[in-house]
């Protein structure tokens, strides 16, 4: 399975150490350019062909907040890549549901 990460420099470097490609993003413009390129919505030359696109796109919570309308629209389409959010360097953003909370709410049992 192919992965790609968009986030802070340190997060991207950590993922690169284990062989996951990524791109840093410190503002909405950089995050949006990376997101559009990776999902194939950009007409740029360096946009990967459909068969070469990652299957899982990892976004830090900060980047996901910057791209909330685009991320929501992408998830509603049910297209590949699957978007997974992880905490950034500052930790989990207060007030956001964790994956465990979402499972507990959906299933109705404690995991």
C-alpha positions in Angstrom: 0.0 0.0 0.0 1.3 3.4 -0.9 1.2 6.3 1.6 1.8 10.0 1.4 2.0 12.5 4.3 1.4 16.3 4.3 2.3 18.1 7.5 5.0 19.9 9.5 8.6 19.4 8.4 9.4 17.2 11.4 6.4 14.9 10.8 7.3 14.6 7.1 10.9 13.8 7.9 9.9 11.2 10.4 7.7 9.4 7.9 10.4 9.7 5.3 12.7 7.7 7.6 10.5 4.7 7.2 10.0 5.2 3.5 6.8 7.2 3.3 6.9 10.1 0.8 5.6 13.5 1.9 5.5 17.2 1.5 5.7 19.9 4.1 3.0 22.5 4.4 3.1 25.5 6.7 0.2 27.5 5.2 -3.1 26.9 3.3 -1.6 27.6 -0.1 1.2 24.9 0.3 -1.2 22.4 1.8 -3.8 22.9 -1.0 -1.2 22.6 -3.7 0.1 19.3 -2.2 -3.4 18.0 -1.7 -4.5 18.8 -5.2 -1.4 17.3 -6.7 -1.6 14.1 -4.7 -5.3 13.5 -5.3 -4.9 14.1 -9.0 -7.0 17.3 -9.1 -4.1 19.4 -10.4 -3.1 19.7 -14.0 0.6 20.1 -13.0 3.3 18.1 -14.7 4.5 16.5 -11.4 1.0 15.2 -10.5 1.2 11.4 -10.3 -0.7 9.2 -12.8 -3.8 7.5 -11.3 -2.1 4.1 -10.8 0.9 5.8 -9.1 -1.3 7.8 -6.6 -1.1 6.9 -2.9 -3.8 4.8 -1.5 -3.6 6.5 1.9 -3.1 10.2 2.4 -1.9 11.1 5.9 -2.7 14.7 7.0 -1.8 16.3 10.3 -4.8 17.8 12.1 -3.4 21.3 11.4 -3.3 20.7 7.7 -6.7 19.0 7.8 -8.1 22.2 9.4 -6.6 24.3 6.7 -8.2 22.2 4.0 -11.5 21.3 5.8 -13.8 22.0 2.8 -11.6 20.1 0.4 -11.1 17.2 2.7 -14.8 17.0 3.5 -15.7 17.0 -0.2 -13.1 14.4 -1.0 -14.3 12.1 1.8 -17.9 12.5 0.6 -16.9 11.3 -2.9 -15.4 8.1 -1.4 -12.5 8.3 -3.7 -9.0 7.0 -3.3 -6.7 8.0 -1.5 -8.3 7.4 1.9 -7.6 10.4 4.2 -6.2 9.7 7.7 -5.7 12.5 10.2 -2.9 12.3 12.8 -2.0 14.8 15.6 0.7 17.3 14.7 3.8 18.2 16.7 1.7 20.1 19.3 -0.4 17.0 20.0 -4.1 16.3 19.6 -6.1 19.5 19.0 -8.5 20.1 21.9 -12.2 19.5 21.0 -11.6 17.1 18.1 -12.9 13.6 18.3 -10.3 10.9 18.4 -10.6 7.7 16.3 -11.5 5.8 19.5 -14.3 8.3 20.3 -15.7 8.0 16.8 -15.7 4.1 17.0 -17.3 4.2 20.4 -20.0 6.6 19.2 -20.7 4.6 16.0 -20.6 1.1 17.5 -22.0 2.0 21.0 -19.4 -0.1 22.9 -16.2 0.7 24.7 -13.1 -0.4 22.7 
